[in-house]
Amino acid sequence: MDAHGPTLAAMIDQVRDIPIYRRSIEKGSFPILDKPEIARGFPDNWMTPRLAEALKVGEAELVLSTGTNHARMQIIRPPFFLLKSYYRLWSEHPDIAVTWHEGCQRVSITTVLATEHVARLAARRRGAEAPALPGLEDRRLDERTLYINLRLDPALWDRGDVERMLGEMSAVRDAHPRGLYHLDCDGYHLAHLVKKAMDIGAWARFPRPASVVHAYELTPRNVRRFLAEHVECPIVDLFGSTELGYLYYSDRHGCYWPYLDQMHLELIPVEEGSAIYSLIVSSVRNPCMPLIRYRSGDCAETVDGSPDPLRIRRFCGRERELLWAEKRGPISQADLDDWIAVSAPSVFVYQLHTEGRRGRLLYTTFDDAPVGPAAARALRERIWEGAGLDCVLEHRAQLAIGKSGKYAWLVQGGEAAERGGS
């Protein structure tokens, strides 16, 4: 199949009877579909006799997308749509398919909201209420996947939390005939666990995984470097969303490859002349809610600056989180992340606060010490040159995580930039 996916024309027949697309079909033109338009009149604007029957018999379900500082979007999808997308990609990935075919269990260390969702599903299967503190079996999504985080903020994990998680990971590893398991994570959460295990003298008991996927938000370069130094196995990134499934995967060296089964992707500059592109996705992979020219809210850059989806080099953050610097155009989280990675490799979590042309970069470090004067000066200079911000650096022991369990990298005029989940 063409890696660009099927053409838009090939998708039209599959959406002709869906109310939200009737006007576009009549006009012969499909405008970009934004989240507010999806929500307007939901779910009637998606309802067809076939979908109504699927919902009635349990072949489709209403769920919420993830979100940090904005309303979560309702979507319709088959049960376990995202999980099946993950499993298929895991089973076919050139670097980590071996752990799938070895029958490795998947331990997931991500947001507590995900754990709570799994506990609710497990309780529903038993016809019971989800417990306030879900036990091990309450946190099992299926026969292959176990969720282990029970706190909103991983920076607040204490010795008991760490010892419990290491014990559960070890039990999963030990149950495999060859002592192998697969670790699924948000990059920040895994880095917190590695750091805390070392801080309390428990690193020797950290069960080494055979493969790692991080798949929930942009993982900063310093965090990826930290994980690569301590977790000696293939570490790959999956890029996607609740409503779309997965679109790209990285190899163990950080190069991205398309995974556009039943999808077509356009890259549109976020402003004229910009090398930062907005992802416009057409997908019929989810048969309950085909999306035609849907703005995912994610941004990407290509190796040559062209709008070619086959040449994406990285995903650089969310469109709503762009910093629009005077006379410099849009600046993404990945831009700031580059400046930090080059100047101050000890920085762990960071958050940029802006007010006019002034900025404050709040940050934590892997060694719990402020960055040195030379590194701080170099970073301030890079931020000035790149964003035109006169920025001061403020070391913190902790930066609070958002209510969804994800970090907001940018706060403008006292308001955190809006973010959706990926």
Summary of the structure (lengths in Angstrom):
residues: 422
radius of gyration: 21.8
end to end distance: 24.8
largest distance: 66.1
contacts: 1367
relative contact order: 0.13
helix: 34%
strand: 26%
